[in-house]
Structure formats: structure tokens, C-alpha cells
């Protein structure tokens, strides 16, 4: 795995959106693991602005629930 450090949150957001966009443009039926919740909201907002078509993709929407009680 490659770790890419960006100087600002905006830089990280833009790079992440670009990487996802590039993957989908290269492979319209890409399989993606996407974080849920607020973690990636800004990235998803950028993808919406880019008019990225996810219709051919399969996504696994991930979140961490370790340690939460069942009633939560």
C-alpha cells in the first residue's frame, strides 16, 4: 500500500477524488470499497461535482462498528 501525505485537507480531498475518478474512467465496472459516514463527505461532494457515473461500479460501503453495543 502506498501512503500519500498531502499538506492540507483540501489537497487530500482533491487527490482522493481524482484517484477514484481516474479508476472509474479507466474501468467503468470497478469494484470499490468506500467509507460511510462523514469521513469521506468532502470527497464524495467533489465526485458529484465531477459528474462521475458510478452506475457500472460495485461498491462495498465500509464503516467501523467495533465496540458499539448492538442497540446503537
ABEGO torsion letter per residue (X at the ends): XBBBBBABAAAAAAAAAAAAAAAAAABAABBBBBBBEAAAAAAAAAAAAAGBBAAABBBBBBBBABGBBAAX
